[in-house]
Amino acid sequence: MFYCYILYSQTLDKYYIGHTQDLTSRLQKHLTNHKGFTGKVADWELVYFEKFDDKSEAYARERMIKKRKSRKYIERLISNCGD
C-alpha cells in the first residue's frame, strides 16, 4: 500500500504534500531536524491521506495536488475527507 499525504505546520502555517509507503516512519522523518523544508519545525501533523495500490499512482496524485498550487483546494480536500 502506498499513500499520498498532506501535512500541516501551525508554526509555518503551511502545507506539505508527499507520498510514501509507510506513513508512520515518514512522519517521524519530517519531525526530525534535517536539511529539507520540513526540518525547519517539528510541529507537522498528518491532516490528510489517500491510499493507492502502487507507488506511481500515489506519486501521480501528489503531482496533481501540487500542480493545482491552491491552498483552497488543499483545504477543501482536508475538510471533505470525513464525508
PDB file with SEQRES, HELIX, SHEET and CRYST1 records, atoms N, CA, C and O in Angstrom:
SEQRES   1 A   83  MET PHE TYR CYS TYR ILE LEU TYR SER GLN THR LEU ASP          
SEQRES   2 A   83  LYS TYR TYR ILE GLY HIS THR GLN ASP LEU THR SER ARG          
SEQRES   3 A   83  LEU GLN LYS HIS LEU THR ASN HIS LYS GLY PHE THR GLY          
SEQRES   4 A   83  LYS VAL ALA ASP TRP GLU LEU VAL TYR PHE GLU LYS PHE          
SEQRES   5 A   83  ASP ASP LYS SER GLU ALA TYR ALA ARG GLU ARG MET ILE          
SEQRES   6 A   83  LYS LYS ARG LYS SER ARG LYS TYR ILE GLU ARG LEU ILE          
SEQRES   7 A   83  SER ASN CYS GLY ASP                                          
HELIX    1 AA1 LEU A   23  HIS A   30  1                                   8    
HELIX    2 AA2 PHE A   37  LYS A   40  5                                   4    
HELIX    3 AA3 LYS A   55  ARG A   68  1                                  14    
HELIX    4 AA4 ARG A   71  ASN A   80  1                                  10    
SHEET    1 AA1 3 LYS A  14  THR A  20  0                                        
SHEET    2 AA1 3 PHE A   2  SER A   9 -1                                        
SHEET    3 AA1 3 TRP A  44  PHE A  52 -1                                        
CRYST1    1.000    1.000    1.000  90.00  90.00  90.00 P 1           1          
ATOM      1  N   MET A   1       0.842  -1.174   0.000  1.00  0.00           N  
ATOM      2  CA  MET A   1       0.000   0.000   0.000  1.00  0.00           C  
ATOM      3  C   MET A   1       0.890   1.241   0.000  1.00  0.00           C  
ATOM      4  O   MET A   1       1.907   1.295   0.693  1.00  0.00           O  
ATOM      5  N   PHE A   2       0.490   2.228  -0.785  1.00  0.00           N  
ATOM      6  CA  PHE A   2       1.211   3.499  -0.859  1.00  0.00           C  
ATOM      7  C   PHE A   2       0.231   4.626  -0.543  1.00  0.00           C  
ATOM      8  O   PHE A   2      -0.984   4.467  -0.658  1.00  0.00           O  
ATOM      9  N   TYR A   3       0.781   5.753  -0.148  1.00  0.00           N  
ATOM     10  CA  TYR A   3      -0.053   6.867   0.293  1.00  0.00           C  
ATOM     11  C   TYR A   3       0.418   8.184  -0.322  1.00  0.00           C  
ATOM     12  O   TYR A   3       1.614   8.416  -0.497  1.00  0.00           O  
ATOM     13  N   CYS A   4      -0.538   9.025  -0.638  1.00  0.00           N  
ATOM     14  CA  CYS A   4      -0.292  10.436  -0.899  1.00  0.00           C  
ATOM     15  C   CYS A   4      -0.811  11.129   0.354  1.00  0.00           C  
ATOM     16  O   CYS A   4      -1.914  10.831   0.811  1.00  0.00           O  
ATOM     17  N   TYR A   5      -0.030  12.051   0.914  1.00  0.00           N  
ATOM     18  CA  TYR A   5      -0.405  12.633   2.198  1.00  0.00           C  
ATOM     19  C   TYR A   5      -0.166  14.132   2.219  1.00  0.00           C  
ATOM     20  O   TYR A   5       0.599  14.681   1.425  1.00  0.00           O  
ATOM     21  N   ILE A   6      -0.850  14.772   3.157  1.00  0.00           N  
ATOM     22  CA  ILE A   6      -0.683  16.209   3.366  1.00  0.00           C  
ATOM     23  C   ILE A   6      -0.405  16.429   4.850  1.00  0.00           C  
ATOM     24  O   ILE A   6      -1.123  15.930   5.716  1.00  0.00           O  
ATOM     25  N   LEU A   7       0.643  17.180   5.116  1.00  0.00           N  
ATOM     26  CA  LEU A   7       0.998  17.580   6.473  1.00  0.00           C  
ATOM     27  C   LEU A   7       0.721  19.064   6.631  1.00  0.00           C  
ATOM     28  O   LEU A   7       0.701  19.812   5.654  1.00  0.00           O  
ATOM     29  N   TYR A   8       0.505  19.483   7.876  1.00  0.00           N  
ATOM     30  CA  TYR A   8       0.304  20.900   8.154  1.00  0.00           C  
ATOM     31  C   TYR A   8       1.165  21.306   9.342  1.00  0.00           C  
ATOM     32  O   TYR A   8       1.261  20.580  10.332  1.00  0.00           O  
ATOM     33  N   SER A   9       1.789  22.478   9.231  1.00  0.00           N  
ATOM     34  CA  SER A   9       2.558  23.066  10.328  1.00  0.00           C  
ATOM     35  C   SER A   9       1.865  24.347  10.763  1.00  0.00           C  
ATOM     36  O   SER A   9       1.720  25.281   9.974  1.00  0.00           O  
ATOM     37  N   GLN A  10       1.440  24.390  12.019  1.00  0.00           N  
ATOM     38  CA  GLN A  10       0.809  25.598  12.541  1.00  0.00           C  
ATOM     39  C   GLN A  10       1.835  26.727  12.662  1.00  0.00           C  
ATOM     40  O   GLN A  10       1.504  27.888  12.424  1.00  0.00           O  
ATOM     41  N   THR A  11       3.061  26.403  13.026  1.00  0.00           N  
ATOM     42  CA  THR A  11       4.118  27.410  13.161  1.00  0.00           C  
ATOM     43  C   THR A  11       4.346  28.146  11.846  1.00  0.00           C  
ATOM     44  O   THR A  11       4.403  29.375  11.816  1.00  0.00           O  
ATOM     45  N   LEU A  12       4.476  27.389  10.763  1.00  0.00           N  
ATOM     46  CA  LEU A  12       4.717  27.988   9.446  1.00  0.00           C  
ATOM     47  C   LEU A  12       3.431  28.372   8.726  1.00  0.00           C  
ATOM     48  O   LEU A  12       3.463  29.144   7.768  1.00  0.00           O  
ATOM     49  N   ASP A  13       2.301  27.838   9.180  1.00  0.00           N  
ATOM     50  CA  ASP A  13       1.009  27.981   8.511  1.00  0.00           C  
ATOM     51  C   ASP A  13       1.133  27.549   7.044  1.00  0.00           C  
ATOM     52  O   ASP A  13       0.701  28.242   6.122  1.00  0.00           O  
ATOM     53  N   LYS A  14       1.749  26.359   6.874  1.00  0.00           N  
ATOM     54  CA  LYS A  14       1.991  25.819   5.533  1.00  0.00           C  
ATOM     55  C   LYS A  14       1.608  24.351   5.488  1.00  0.00           C  
ATOM     56  O   LYS A  14       1.575  23.651   6.499  1.00  0.00           O  
ATOM     57  N   TYR A  15       1.315  23.912   4.251  1.00  0.00           N  
ATOM     58  CA  TYR A  15       1.039  22.507   3.990  1.00  0.00           C  
ATOM     59  C   TYR A  15       2.219  21.899   3.250  1.00  0.00           C  
ATOM     60  O   TYR A  15       2.947  22.592   2.538  1.00  0.00           O  
ATOM     61  N   TYR A  16       2.397  20.605   3.425  1.00  0.00           N  
ATOM     62  CA  TYR A  16       3.422  19.857   2.709  1.00  0.00           C  
ATOM     63  C   TYR A  16       2.740  18.626   2.109  1.00  0.00           C  
ATOM     64  O   TYR A  16       2.025  17.909   2.810  1.00  0.00           O  
ATOM     65  N   ILE A  17       2.954  18.384   0.835  1.00  0.00           N  
ATOM     66  CA  ILE A  17       2.359  17.240   0.146  1.00  0.00           C  
ATOM     67  C   ILE A  17       3.462  16.272  -0.241  1.00  0.00           C  
ATOM     68  O   ILE A  17       4.501  16.680  -0.761  1.00  0.00           O  
ATOM     69  N   GLY A  18       3.235  14.985   0.014  1.00  0.00           N  
ATOM     70  CA  GLY A  18       4.228  13.979  -0.327  1.00  0.00           C  
ATOM     71  C   GLY A  18       3.584  12.630  -0.575  1.00  0.00           C  
ATOM     72  O   GLY A  18       2.360  12.498  -0.544  1.00  0.00           O  
ATOM     73  N   HIS A  19       4.421  11.622  -0.823  1.00  0.00           N  
ATOM     74  CA  HIS A  19       3.937  10.242  -0.968  1.00  0.00           C  
ATOM     75  C   HIS A  19       4.928   9.302  -0.298  1.00  0.00           C  
ATOM     76  O   HIS A  19       6.114   9.612  -0.183  1.00  0.00           O  
ATOM     77  N   THR A  20       4.434   8.156   0.140  1.00  0.00           N  
ATOM     78  CA  THR A  20       5.263   7.210   0.877  1.00  0.00           C  
ATOM     79  C   THR A  20       4.601   5.844   0.924  1.00  0.00           C  
ATOM     80  O   THR A  20       3.433   5.687   0.568  1.00  0.00           O  
ATOM     81  N   GLN A  21       5.363   4.869   1.366  1.00  0.00           N  
ATOM     82  CA  GLN A  21       4.811   3.542   1.601  1.00  0.00           C  
ATOM     83  C   GLN A  21       4.500   3.345   3.091  1.00  0.00           C  
ATOM     84  O   GLN A  21       3.682   2.498   3.449  1.00  0.00           O  
ATOM     85  N   ASP A  22       5.152   4.124   3.951  1.00  0.00           N  
ATOM     86  CA  ASP A  22       4.982   3.970   5.394  1.00  0.00           C  
ATOM     87  C   ASP A  22       4.729   5.344   6.025  1.00  0.00           C  
ATOM     88  O   ASP A  22       5.664   6.109   6.260  1.00  0.00           O  
ATOM     89  N   LEU A  23       3.469   5.643   6.292  1.00  0.00           N  
ATOM     90  CA  LEU A  23       3.103   6.960   6.825  1.00  0.00           C  
ATOM     91  C   LEU A  23       3.753   7.258   8.172  1.00  0.00           C  
ATOM     92  O   LEU A  23       4.220   8.373   8.401  1.00  0.00           O  
ATOM     93  N   THR A  24       3.786   6.278   9.055  1.00  0.00           N  
ATOM     94  CA  THR A  24       4.317   6.497  10.405  1.00  0.00           C  
ATOM     95  C   THR A  24       5.787   6.882  10.377  1.00  0.00           C  
ATOM     96  O   THR A  24       6.179   7.883  10.977  1.00  0.00           O  
ATOM     97  N   SER A  25       6.600   6.098   9.685  1.00  0.00           N  
ATOM     98  CA  SER A  25       8.034   6.408   9.666  1.00  0.00           C  
ATOM     99  C   SER A  25       8.321   7.672   8.859  1.00  0.00           C  
ATOM    100  O   SER A  25       9.263   8.401   9.166  1.00  0.00           O  
ATOM    101  N   ARG A  26       7.519   7.934   7.834  1.00  0.00           N  
ATOM    102  CA  ARG A  26       7.733   9.150   7.039  1.00  0.00           C  
ATOM    103  C   ARG A  26       7.422  10.386   7.879  1.00  0.00           C  
ATOM    104  O   ARG A  26       8.149  11.376   7.809  1.00  0.00           O  
ATOM    105  N   LEU A  27       6.357  10.342   8.669  1.00  0.00           N  
ATOM    106  CA  LEU A  27       6.036  11.476   9.533  1.00  0.00           C  
ATOM    107  C   LEU A  27       7.159  11.691  10.551  1.00  0.00           C  
ATOM    108  O   LEU A  27       7.529  12.833  10.824  1.00  0.00           O  
ATOM    109  N   GLN A  28       7.702  10.614  11.113  1.00  0.00           N  
ATOM    110  CA  GLN A  28       8.812  10.737  12.057  1.00  0.00           C  
ATOM    111  C   GLN A  28      10.018  11.418  11.400  1.00  0.00           C  
ATOM    112  O   GLN A  28      10.693  12.236  12.024  1.00  0.00           O  
ATOM    113  N   LYS A  29      10.277  11.079  10.156  1.00  0.00           N  
ATOM    114  CA  LYS A  29      11.377  11.711   9.412  1.00  0.00           C  
ATOM    115  C   LYS A  29      11.132  13.214   9.260  1.00  0.00           C  
ATOM    116  O   LYS A  29      12.049  14.016   9.431  1.00  0.00           O  
ATOM    117  N   HIS A  30       9.900  13.587   8.940  1.00  0.00           N  
ATOM    118  CA  HIS A  30       9.562  15.006   8.801  1.00  0.00           C  
ATOM    119  C   HIS A  30       9.739  15.757  10.116  1.00  0.00           C  
ATOM    120  O   HIS A  30      10.058  16.946  10.114  1.00  0.00           O  
ATOM    121  N   LEU A  31       9.536  15.083  11.214  1.00  0.00           N  
ATOM    122  CA  LEU A  31       9.615  15.739  12.525  1.00  0.00           C  
ATOM    123  C   LEU A  31      11.036  15.847  13.063  1.00  0.00           C  
ATOM    124  O   LEU A  31      11.252  16.461  14.108  1.00  0.00           O  
ATOM    125  N   THR A  32      12.013  15.257  12.365  1.00  0.00           N  
ATOM    126  CA  THR A  32      13.403  15.372  12.799  1.00  0.00           C  
ATOM    127  C   THR A  32      14.034  16.640  12.239  1.00  0.00           C  
ATOM    128  O   THR A  32      13.526  17.243  11.293  1.00  0.00           O  
ATOM    129  N   ASN A  33      15.132  17.023  12.832  1.00  0.00           N  
ATOM    130  CA  ASN A  33      15.869  18.205  12.380  1.00  0.00           C  
ATOM    131  C   ASN A  33      16.756  17.796  11.207  1.00  0.00           C  
ATOM    132  O   ASN A  33      17.853  17.273  11.403  1.00  0.00           O  
ATOM    133  N   HIS A  34      16.274  18.036   9.988  1.00  0.00           N  
ATOM    134  CA  HIS A  34      17.039  17.697   8.791  1.00  0.00           C  
ATOM    135  C   HIS A  34      17.067  18.906   7.855  1.00  0.00           C  
ATOM    136  O   HIS A  34      16.418  19.916   8.127  1.00  0.00           O  
ATOM    137  N   LYS A  35      17.798  18.809   6.778  1.00  0.00           N  
ATOM    138  CA  LYS A  35      18.013  19.962   5.897  1.00  0.00           C  
ATOM    139  C   LYS A  35      16.830  20.301   4.998  1.00  0.00           C  
ATOM    140  O   LYS A  35      16.779  21.400   4.446  1.00  0.00           O  
ATOM    141  N   GLY A  36      15.890  19.395   4.841  1.00  0.00           N  
ATOM    142  CA  GLY A  36      14.750  19.639   3.961  1.00  0.00           C  
ATOM    143  C   GLY A  36      13.787  20.684   4.505  1.00  0.00           C  
ATOM    144  O   GLY A  36      13.951  21.174   5.622  1.00  0.00           O  
ATOM    145  N   PHE A  37      12.782  21.019   3.703  1.00  0.00           N  
ATOM    146  CA  PHE A  37      11.794  22.035   4.057  1.00  0.00           C  
ATOM    147  C   PHE A  37      11.108  21.718   5.380  1.00  0.00           C  
ATOM    148  O   PHE A  37      10.909  22.616   6.198  1.00  0.00           O  
ATOM    149  N   THR A  38      10.747  20.469   5.605  1.00  0.00           N  
ATOM    150  CA  THR A  38      10.014  20.122   6.823  1.00  0.00           C  
ATOM    151  C   THR A  38      10.912  20.058   8.053  1.00  0.00           C  
ATOM    152  O   THR A  38      10.403  19.959   9.170  1.00  0.00           O  
ATOM    153  N   GLY A  39      12.209  20.112   7.887  1.00  0.00           N  
ATOM    154  CA  GLY A  39      13.130  20.068   9.014  1.00  0.00           C  
ATOM    155  C   GLY A  39      13.213  21.372   9.783  1.00  0.00           C  
ATOM    156  O   GLY A  39      13.827  21.420  10.850  1.00  0.00           O  
ATOM    157  N   LYS A  40      12.608  22.433   9.262  1.00  0.00           N  
ATOM    158  CA  LYS A  40      12.669  23.740   9.902  1.00  0.00           C  
ATOM    159  C   LYS A  40      11.895  23.793  11.215  1.00  0.00           C  
ATOM    160  O   LYS A  40      12.271  24.519  12.136  1.00  0.00           O  
ATOM    161  N   VAL A  41      10.819  23.025  11.297  1.00  0.00           N  
ATOM    162  CA  VAL A  41       9.981  22.996  12.505  1.00  0.00           C  
ATOM    163  C   VAL A  41       9.619  21.551  12.822  1.00  0.00           C  
ATOM    164  O   VAL A  41       9.785  20.667  11.981  1.00  0.00           O  
ATOM    165  N   ALA A  42       9.129  21.314  14.019  1.00  0.00           N  
ATOM    166  CA  ALA A  42       8.801  19.942  14.419  1.00  0.00           C  
ATOM    167  C   ALA A  42       7.339  19.812  14.845  1.00  0.00           C  
ATOM    168  O   ALA A  42       7.012  19.005  15.715  1.00  0.00           O  
ATOM    169  N   ASP A  43       6.467  20.604  14.235  1.00  0.00           N  
ATOM    170  CA  ASP A  43       5.053  20.512  14.601  1.00  0.00           C  
ATOM    171  C   ASP A  43       4.169  20.020  13.449  1.00  0.00           C  
ATOM    172  O   ASP A  43       2.969  20.295  13.426  1.00  0.00           O  
ATOM    173  N   TRP A  44       4.753  19.304  12.508  1.00  0.00           N  
ATOM    174  CA  TRP A  44       3.984  18.784  11.379  1.00  0.00           C  
ATOM    175  C   TRP A  44       2.977  17.752  11.870  1.00  0.00           C  
ATOM    176  O   TRP A  44       3.302  16.884  12.680  1.00  0.00           O  
ATOM    177  N   GLU A  45       1.755  17.860  11.368  1.00  0.00           N  
ATOM    178  CA  GLU A  45       0.744  16.863  11.699  1.00  0.00           C  
ATOM    179  C   GLU A  45       0.101  16.362  10.411  1.00  0.00           C  
ATOM    180  O   GLU A  45      -0.103  17.119   9.463  1.00  0.00           O  
ATOM    181  N   LEU A  46      -0.208  15.089  10.400  1.00  0.00           N  
ATOM    182  CA  LEU A  46      -0.860  14.471   9.255  1.00  0.00           C  
ATOM    183  C   LEU A  46      -2.318  14.904   9.253  1.00  0.00           C  
ATOM    184  O   LEU A  46      -3.056  14.617  10.195  1.00  0.00           O  
ATOM    185  N   VAL A  47      -2.738  15.603   8.183  1.00  0.00           N  
ATOM    186  CA  VAL A  47      -4.107  16.101   8.121  1.00  0.00           C  
ATOM    187  C   VAL A  47      -4.932  15.431   7.021  1.00  0.00           C  
ATOM    188  O   VAL A  47      -6.152  15.594   6.971  1.00  0.00           O  
ATOM    189  N   TYR A  48      -4.261  14.668   6.129  1.00  0.00           N  
ATOM    190  CA  TYR A  48      -4.980  14.047   5.015  1.00  0.00           C  
ATOM    191  C   TYR A  48      -4.108  12.976   4.381  1.00  0.00           C  
ATOM    192  O   TYR A  48      -2.888  13.120   4.298  1.00  0.00           O  
ATOM    193  N   PHE A  49      -4.750  11.895   3.933  1.00  0.00           N  
ATOM    194  CA  PHE A  49      -4.029  10.913   3.132  1.00  0.00           C  
ATOM    195  C   PHE A  49      -5.001  10.125   2.272  1.00  0.00           C  
ATOM    196  O   PHE A  49      -6.183  10.003   2.591  1.00  0.00           O  
ATOM    197  N   GLU A  50      -4.481   9.595   1.178  1.00  0.00           N  
ATOM    198  CA  GLU A  50      -5.219   8.713   0.281  1.00  0.00           C  
ATOM    199  C   GLU A  50      -4.374   7.467   0.067  1.00  0.00           C  
ATOM    200  O   GLU A  50      -3.147   7.545   0.018  1.00  0.00           O  
ATOM    201  N   LYS A  51      -5.033   6.311  -0.062  1.00  0.00           N  
ATOM    202  CA  LYS A  51      -4.338   5.034  -0.284  1.00  0.00           C  
ATOM    203  C   LYS A  51      -4.321   4.681  -1.763  1.00  0.00           C  
ATOM    204  O   LYS A  51      -5.271   4.948  -2.499  1.00  0.00           O  
ATOM    205  N   PHE A  52      -3.201   4.067  -2.183  1.00  0.00           N  
ATOM    206  CA  PHE A  52      -3.044   3.623  -3.571  1.00  0.00           C  
ATOM    207  C   PHE A  52      -2.384   2.253  -3.595  1.00  0.00           C  
ATOM    208  O   PHE A  52      -1.664   1.882  -2.668  1.00  0.00           O  
ATOM    209  N   ASP A  53      -2.636   1.510  -4.659  1.00  0.00           N  
ATOM    210  CA  ASP A  53      -2.064   0.173  -4.793  1.00  0.00           C  
ATOM    211  C   ASP A  53      -0.596   0.191  -5.193  1.00  0.00           C  
ATOM    212  O   ASP A  53       0.152  -0.724  -4.846  1.00  0.00           O  
ATOM    213  N   ASP A  54      -0.175   1.224  -5.919  1.00  0.00           N  
ATOM    214  CA  ASP A  54       1.237   1.274  -6.292  1.00  0.00           C  
ATOM    215  C   ASP A  54       1.806   2.687  -6.190  1.00  0.00           C  
ATOM    216  O   ASP A  54       1.079   3.679  -6.134  1.00  0.00           O  
ATOM    217  N   LYS A  55       3.117   2.732  -6.169  1.00  0.00           N  
ATOM    218  CA  LYS A  55       3.853   3.976  -5.953  1.00  0.00           C  
ATOM    219  C   LYS A  55       3.565   5.006  -7.037  1.00  0.00           C  
ATOM    220  O   LYS A  55       3.436   6.194  -6.742  1.00  0.00           O  
ATOM    221  N   SER A  56       3.464   4.566  -8.284  1.00  0.00           N  
ATOM    222  CA  SER A  56       3.263   5.521  -9.380  1.00  0.00           C  
ATOM    223  C   SER A  56       1.924   6.247  -9.248  1.00  0.00           C  
ATOM    224  O   SER A  56       1.827   7.425  -9.592  1.00  0.00           O  
ATOM    225  N   GLU A  57       0.894   5.561  -8.754  1.00  0.00           N  
ATOM    226  CA  GLU A  57      -0.405   6.213  -8.553  1.00  0.00           C  
ATOM    227  C   GLU A  57      -0.327   7.252  -7.442  1.00  0.00           C  
ATOM    228  O   GLU A  57      -0.872   8.347  -7.580  1.00  0.00           O  
ATOM    229  N   ALA A  58       0.343   6.921  -6.347  1.00  0.00           N  
ATOM    230  CA  ALA A  58       0.492   7.859  -5.228  1.00  0.00           C  
ATOM    231  C   ALA A  58       1.290   9.083  -5.668  1.00  0.00           C  
ATOM    232  O   ALA A  58       0.947  10.212  -5.318  1.00  0.00           O  
ATOM    233  N   TYR A  59       2.346   8.857  -6.428  1.00  0.00           N  
ATOM    234  CA  TYR A  59       3.176   9.967  -6.899  1.00  0.00           C  
ATOM    235  C   TYR A  59       2.409  10.847  -7.887  1.00  0.00           C  
ATOM    236  O   TYR A  59       2.539  12.071  -7.868  1.00  0.00           O  
ATOM    237  N   ALA A  60       1.612  10.217  -8.747  1.00  0.00           N  
ATOM    238  CA  ALA A  60       0.807  10.983  -9.707  1.00  0.00           C  
ATOM    239  C   ALA A  60      -0.198  11.874  -8.973  1.00  0.00           C  
ATOM    240  O   ALA A  60      -0.425  13.019  -9.366  1.00  0.00           O  
ATOM    241  N   ARG A  61      -0.796  11.342  -7.911  1.00  0.00           N  
ATOM    242  CA  ARG A  61      -1.748  12.134  -7.127  1.00  0.00           C  
ATOM    243  C   ARG A  61      -1.036  13.287  -6.426  1.00  0.00           C  
ATOM    244  O   ARG A  61      -1.569  14.395  -6.372  1.00  0.00           O  
ATOM    245  N   GLU A  62       0.152  13.047  -5.892  1.00  0.00           N  
ATOM    246  CA  GLU A  62       0.945  14.117  -5.274  1.00  0.00           C  
ATOM    247  C   GLU A  62       1.199  15.230  -6.282  1.00  0.00           C  
ATOM    248  O   GLU A  62       0.991  16.405  -5.982  1.00  0.00           O  
ATOM    249  N   ARG A  63       1.644  14.863  -7.465  1.00  0.00           N  
ATOM    250  CA  ARG A  63       1.927  15.860  -8.505  1.00  0.00           C  
ATOM    251  C   ARG A  63       0.676  16.630  -8.902  1.00  0.00           C  
ATOM    252  O   ARG A  63       0.734  17.836  -9.140  1.00  0.00           O  
ATOM    253  N   MET A  64      -0.457  15.933  -8.973  1.00  0.00           N  
ATOM    254  CA  MET A  64      -1.696  16.599  -9.349  1.00  0.00           C  
ATOM    255  C   MET A  64      -2.101  17.652  -8.313  1.00  0.00           C  
ATOM    256  O   MET A  64      -2.515  18.756  -8.668  1.00  0.00           O  
ATOM    257  N   ILE A  65      -1.979  17.302  -7.032  1.00  0.00           N  
ATOM    258  CA  ILE A  65      -2.316  18.252  -5.972  1.00  0.00           C  
ATOM    259  C   ILE A  65      -1.361  19.444  -6.017  1.00  0.00           C  
ATOM    260  O   ILE A  65      -1.799  20.590  -5.922  1.00  0.00           O  
ATOM    261  N   LYS A  66      -0.071  19.185  -6.159  1.00  0.00           N  
ATOM    262  CA  LYS A  66       0.919  20.265  -6.202  1.00  0.00           C  
ATOM    263  C   LYS A  66       0.722  21.156  -7.424  1.00  0.00           C  
ATOM    264  O   LYS A  66       0.928  22.368  -7.352  1.00  0.00           O  
ATOM    265  N   LYS A  67       0.327  20.564  -8.534  1.00  0.00           N  
ATOM    266  CA  LYS A  67       0.133  21.314  -9.777  1.00  0.00           C  
ATOM    267  C   LYS A  67      -0.981  22.351  -9.636  1.00  0.00           C  
ATOM    268  O   LYS A  67      -0.950  23.398 -10.284  1.00  0.00           O  
ATOM    269  N   ARG A  68      -1.955  22.057  -8.795  1.00  0.00           N  
ATOM    270  CA  ARG A  68      -3.071  22.993  -8.588  1.00  0.00           C  
ATOM    271  C   ARG A  68      -2.596  24.285  -7.933  1.00  0.00           C  
ATOM    272  O   ARG A  68      -3.191  25.342  -8.139  1.00  0.00           O  
ATOM    273  N   LYS A  69      -1.514  24.203  -7.136  1.00  0.00           N  
ATOM    274  CA  LYS A  69      -0.949  25.370  -6.439  1.00  0.00           C  
ATOM    275  C   LYS A  69      -2.037  26.180  -5.722  1.00  0.00           C  
ATOM    276  O   LYS A  69      -2.064  27.409  -5.784  1.00  0.00           O  
ATOM    277  N   SER A  70      -2.923  25.461  -5.049  1.00  0.00           N  
ATOM    278  CA  SER A  70      -4.067  26.119  -4.444  1.00  0.00           C  
ATOM    279  C   SER A  70      -4.268  25.682  -2.999  1.00  0.00           C  
ATOM    280  O   SER A  70      -4.564  24.519  -2.724  1.00  0.00           O  
ATOM    281  N   ARG A  71      -4.105  26.618  -2.092  1.00  0.00           N  
ATOM    282  CA  ARG A  71      -4.355  26.352  -0.677  1.00  0.00           C  
ATOM    283  C   ARG A  71      -5.833  26.015  -0.464  1.00  0.00           C  
ATOM    284  O   ARG A  71      -6.173  25.149   0.341  1.00  0.00           O  
ATOM    285  N   LYS A  72      -6.708  26.715  -1.202  1.00  0.00           N  
ATOM    286  CA  LYS A  72      -8.143  26.448  -1.087  1.00  0.00           C  
ATOM    287  C   LYS A  72      -8.469  25.012  -1.489  1.00  0.00           C  
ATOM    288  O   LYS A  72      -9.282  24.354  -0.840  1.00  0.00           O  
ATOM    289  N   TYR A  73      -7.844  24.533  -2.543  1.00  0.00           N  
ATOM    290  CA  TYR A  73      -8.073  23.155  -2.991  1.00  0.00           C  
ATOM    291  C   TYR A  73      -7.626  22.167  -1.910  1.00  0.00           C  
ATOM    292  O   TYR A  73      -8.340  21.212  -1.604  1.00  0.00           O  
ATOM    293  N   ILE A  74      -6.456  22.396  -1.341  1.00  0.00           N  
ATOM    294  CA  ILE A  74      -5.934  21.525  -0.284  1.00  0.00           C  
ATOM    295  C   ILE A  74      -6.873  21.537   0.925  1.00  0.00           C  
ATOM    296  O   ILE A  74      -7.183  20.482   1.478  1.00  0.00           O  
ATOM    297  N   GLU A  75      -7.321  22.710   1.331  1.00  0.00           N  
ATOM    298  CA  GLU A  75      -8.203  22.799   2.490  1.00  0.00           C  
ATOM    299  C   GLU A  75      -9.570  22.172   2.215  1.00  0.00           C  
ATOM    300  O   GLU A  75     -10.205  21.651   3.132  1.00  0.00           O  
ATOM    301  N   ARG A  76     -10.027  22.218   0.966  1.00  0.00           N  
ATOM    302  CA  ARG A  76     -11.261  21.553   0.594  1.00  0.00           C  
ATOM    303  C   ARG A  76     -11.109  20.041   0.679  1.00  0.00           C  
ATOM    304  O   ARG A  76     -12.009  19.350   1.156  1.00  0.00           O  
ATOM    305  N   LEU A  77      -9.961  19.519   0.212  1.00  0.00           N  
ATOM    306  CA  LEU A  77      -9.688  18.082   0.330  1.00  0.00           C  
ATOM    307  C   LEU A  77      -9.742  17.648   1.792  1.00  0.00           C  
ATOM    308  O   LEU A  77     -10.379  16.652   2.132  1.00  0.00           O  
ATOM    309  N   ILE A  78      -9.076  18.397   2.634  1.00  0.00           N  
ATOM    310  CA  ILE A  78      -8.997  18.066   4.057  1.00  0.00           C  
ATOM    311  C   ILE A  78     -10.387  18.114   4.703  1.00  0.00           C  
ATOM    312  O   ILE A  78     -10.753  17.214   5.459  1.00  0.00           O  
ATOM    313  N   SER A  79     -11.145  19.148   4.409  1.00  0.00           N  
ATOM    314  CA  SER A  79     -12.462  19.288   5.051  1.00  0.00           C  
ATOM    315  C   SER A  79     -13.455  18.248   4.559  1.00  0.00           C  
ATOM    316  O   SER A  79     -14.403  17.918   5.272  1.00  0.00           O  
ATOM    317  N   ASN A  80     -13.253  17.718   3.339  1.00  0.00           N  
ATOM    318  CA  ASN A  80     -14.177  16.728   2.781  1.00  0.00           C  
ATOM    319  C   ASN A  80     -13.767  15.295   3.080  1.00  0.00           C  
ATOM    320  O   ASN A  80     -14.499  14.370   2.728  1.00  0.00           O  
ATOM    321  N   CYS A  81     -12.626  15.082   3.716  1.00  0.00           N  
ATOM    322  CA  CYS A  81     -12.138  13.719   3.898  1.00  0.00           C  
ATOM    323  C   CYS A  81     -12.981  12.909   4.861  1.00  0.00           C  
ATOM    324  O   CYS A  81     -12.903  11.681   4.829  1.00  0.00           O  
ATOM    325  N   GLY A  82     -13.777  13.521   5.711  1.00  0.00           N  
ATOM    326  CA  GLY A  82     -14.633  12.786   6.626  1.00  0.00           C  
ATOM    327  C   GLY A  82     -15.990  12.439   6.039  1.00  0.00           C  
ATOM    328  O   GLY A  82     -16.770  11.700   6.639  1.00  0.00           O  
ATOM    329  N   ASP A  83     -16.261  12.981   4.855  1.00  0.00           N  
ATOM    330  CA  ASP A  83     -17.574  12.748   4.224  1.00  0.00           C  
ATOM    331  C   ASP A  83     -17.700  11.393   3.586  1.00  0.00           C  
ATOM    332  O   ASP A  83     -18.746  11.071   3.024  1.00  0.00           O  
TER     333      ASP A  83                                                      
END                                                                             
